[in-house]
Amino acid sequence: MATLTALGALAPALSGCQAVDSIVDYFGPRPDEALVGLGRSADADAQQLAAVDPHASQLRSEQADALYAEVERLCGRNEKGAAPRSCEVQRDPQAADQEPAAENIDVIEVMDQAAVHTRDALSEVSAESRALVTNQAIILDAWEPSQLPESPELDPSEAARARELLEWEYEQVYGLDFARSYAAPSMEENIDDRLEMHEKRIAALQKALAPLGEVPQPAPAYEPTPEEMPLPSDAASAQAFVDHLGWNDSLEWSSAASQAAAPTAEGEERVAWRNWLIAVAAQSRGL
């Protein structure tokens, strides 16, 4: 009531438009602070990396653009097509007291810290922005290949999706094994590396699912659906088939990570499961 009284007292001292603008500024939408924080960090990284790694700098600059665009999307636009004044954001990153020498910048460390910051912010950004932030976390995680982390202890609510992903992995192994029999010798090492990667995922998922009951086992064979690429029959089709498997694998795990980034119906965050899925999706993206 005190706030309304204060605004009411202010209105007569202003012209009609000024009064409306002041009230809109007070009650209008506010930018998502978590997204703004990520955007400023991305801008700062882009500036810091520009002299030592233009590619990494461009990536972080593009991520900043996407984050600020998301802030604007959430804020909406007024009748003039501009963001409400209450939602305006100053984009310039905070300058450090002392700019480090270019040769002292560790690009991998900067990108690793960006990945950690982005993953941690997932619990803070609004639910409708989490697909964007999850995708950025996957891209940052994929910047430098790393070992797959230990599978987390699963909550029973996560078991059904974990079983689906285990079945998915069985299908990948079957498809790669089939393609290897037709592959050119130059492809065999790549296929073997992919098979090792998928076998490790299978072992991790089986271990995580074991305490929760049913652990699916691989079928004797898998047939592609009508929408999928047919099984290979020569070296050229084997190469195309392996590429197709890799593309679909990246999509599947990215989708799983985005789904896990959303809070449960009870509002709970599934941080360990989400972060593991991001790591697997990054592994697929990095192939």
N, C-alpha and C positions, 0 to 999 in steps of 0.2 A: 504494500500500500504506500509505503514511503517513497519507493521508486516511482510509482505512477504519479504521486503528488508532485515530486520533483520535476518529472517530465511535463506535467501539466502546467507547472509554474514557468517552465522554460518556454513553452510554445508561444505565449502571447508576445514574448520579447523578440521572436523571430518572424520572418515573413512566412506565409503559408507553406511554400516549397521548402524553406529552410527547416521548418518544424517537422515536416514529413520526413525529410532526409535525415534529421537527427534521430528521430524515432526508429527509422529503418536501420540506421547504422547501429543503434543500440540493440535492437531485437533481431537484426538480420542474421543470415547464416555466417558461420565462422569456418575458416579453413581447417581441414584435418591436420592437427599438429604433427601427428606421426608421419604423414605423407610429406609435409613441409620439411620436417627434420631429415627424412631420407633424401629429398630433393636437394637440400642445401649440402648434405654430405656428398652427394653425387657431383654437384657442381664444384665443390672444393677438390674432390679427387681429380676431376677432369682438368682443373687448373693446375694442380700439382704434377700430374702425369704428362702434361702437354709436351714438355721438353725431352722426356726420356722414353715415352712409349705412346706415340700418336694414336695407335689402334686402341689401346686401353683407355686413353683419354676420350676418344670419340665414343666408345661404348658408354662410359660413365656420363658423358654429356647427353647422349641419346636417352639414357635412363632418367636423367634429370628432367629432360623435356617431357617424357611420358608421365612422370610423377606430378609435375606442375599442371599438365593437361588434365590429369585425374582430379587434382584439387579443384580446378575450374569446373570440371564436369559435375562434381558433387555439389559445388556452390550454386550452379545454375546461372542463368543470365537474366538481367532485367529487361524492361521493354525496349531499351536502346541496344540490346545485344551485348552488353558489357557485364562483367562480373560485378555483383553487388559490392559497394565500397567496404562493407564489413568483412568481405572475403578477399580483399586485395592482399597480395603477398609480395614483399620485396625479395626478389630472387637473388641478388648479388650475395655470394657466399661471404662469410666472415673471414677477413684476411688474418692470417696468423701474425703474431708479433714479429716473427723472424722467418722469412722464407728459407727453407732448407736448400742447400746446394743440390743441384740436379743429380750429381753423382752419388749422393747419399740416400737417394730415394730407392727403396726396395719395392719394385712394382708388384711382385707376388704378395708381399706383406700388405700393401695397400689394398689389393683386390681381395685378399683373404679377410681383412678387417671389414671391407665393404660387404662381403658375403655374410659374415657373422652379424653385422649390424642389421642387414636386411632381414635375415631369418628371425632375429630377436624382435624386430618391429612388427612381425606378422600378428602377434597377439594384440597389438595396439591399433592397427589400422581398421577401418570399418570393414564389415564382412563383404560388402560389394566391391572393395578394392583389393581383396586378397589374391584373386587370380593374377592380377598385374604384378603384385609384389612377389608372389611365389615364383612367377616366371623370371623375374629379375634375380631372385635368389638362386634359381637353377643355373642361369647363365653365368653368374659370378662364381658359383661353385665349380662350374665346368671350365673355368679359365685355366686352372692348373690341375691336371689329373691327380687323383689321390686314391688311396685304398678305401674300399667300402667299409664304413664303420660297422661295429657290432650291431646286430639287429636288436631293437628295443624289446622290452617286456610288453606284450600286447594286452590291451584291455579286451574283455570279451566282445565289446561292441565293434572292435576292429578286426575280429577274426574272419568275418565273412569276406571282407575286401582282401585280406591277406591270402585267403584260400583262392580267390579269383586270380590274384597276381601270381600265385604259385602255379596254377594251371596255365597261366599265360607263359610263364618261364619254361614249363615243360614243352609247350608248343614251339617256342623259339629254338630250344635245343633240337627238337625233332626236325624242324625246318632246316637248321644249319647243318645237321648231320646229313640230311638228304642232299642238300646243295653241294656239300663237300665231295660227294661221289661223282659229281659232274664238273667240279670246278677246275680251272686251269691251275697248274702247279704254283703260279705266282699268287694265287688267292688263298692257298691252303693255310699259310701262317696267320693271315688275318682272320680266317674262319676259326682257326684253333684258339686264337686270343678271345674271340667273341664267345666261343663255347666255354672257355674257362671262366669268363665273367659271369655267364648265365648259371653255370654250375655253382658258383659261389653264392649267387643270389638264392638259388634253390636251397642250398644248405642252410642259409640264414633264415629263410622263411619256414623251412621245416622245423628248425630249432625253436623259432618263436611260436609256432603253432602247437608244438608238442604238448605243452602244459594245458592247452585249451580243448583237447579232445581230438577230433578227426583231423588227420593230415592227409590230403589228397595224394594219390600216387599217379605216376604217368600212365597214360593209355598206351597200348601197343602201337598205335599209329594215329595221325591227325590228318584230316583232309581240309584243304582250304575251302572257305565258304565261297559262294558265287561272286561275292564282291571283292574277294582277294585275288592276288596274283596266283596263277596255277603253279604247281611244283615244276622245278626246272627239268630240262631234258638235254641240255648241252652247256658248254662253258659260258656262252653269252647269256643264256637265260639264268644260269646259276649266279652270275655277277649281278644281274638285275634283281633276282630274287633276294639275295643277301642285302642289297641296298634297300630294298623294299621292307625287309624285316627290320633293319636298323631304324628306318624312318618311323615305322609303326611302333616300334619299341619305345622310341623317344616320346611319341604322342601318348602312349599308354601310361608311362610312368609320370609324365608331366601332369596328365589328367588326375592320376591318383594323388599326387602331391597337392594339387589345387583343391581337390575334394577334402583332403585331410586338413587343409588350412582353415576350413570353415569350422567355427565352434559347433559343438554338439547341440542338440535341442535343449539341453540343460545349461548351455552356456559354457561348457567346459572346453579347455584348450588341450589338444592332443599333441603336445610339443615334441616329445621324443619320436613318435611315429611319423609325424609331419617332417621332422628334420631328416629322418632316415630316408623317407621317400624322396625328398629334395636331393639328397646325396645320390640315390640311384638314378633319378631323372638326369642329374648332371653327368653322371657316368655315361648314360646313353647319349646325351647331347654332345659329349666330347668325342664320340667315335668319328 
